[in-house]
Each structure stands twice: as C-alpha cells, then as structure tokens.
Amino acid sequence: MRIILFDAVGTLIYPAEPVARTYGRIARTFGSEYSDELVASRFRDAFSRQEGIDQCELGWKTSEQRERQRWRD
C-alpha cells in the first residue's frame, strides 16, 4: 500500500481551507488555469450527477464497486 485517504470531512476532520481552494491551488502548480470558483462549481455538478445515479438508477443502494466508480467518475 502506498497511500491511505480518509474521507471524513465534516465528521472527523475539518479542512484548513475550502476544498475547492486546495484542489485549485494544487492543480495550478500543474498548469491548470481554473479558478477556485470553477473548481467548486464542477465539484457541485459532479456530485449532483453522482447523487442522481445513486437515487434514480440504484435506489440509494451502494457497494464497494459503486463507491469506487463514483469517485473515479
């Protein structure tokens, strides 16, 4: 194992800065020109699409496979 990620924001840990700012700042070091606002907007859109799939197509059922696909998408 090379990395461990914890997804517990708002329950166990709290970010030092807004998540979109963190992602935007790091992405810009790799050449991205996206603003923090655009990153935040795209996060909202992506999460909304995934919530729609979870609700409408899967009836809120989840699995390890679904969670992996959700985060890949």
Secondary structure, DSSP 8 states (H G I E B T S, - for coil): --------BTTTB--SS-HHHHHHHHHHTTT----HHHHHHHHHHHHHHHHHIIIIITTT---HHHHHHHHH-
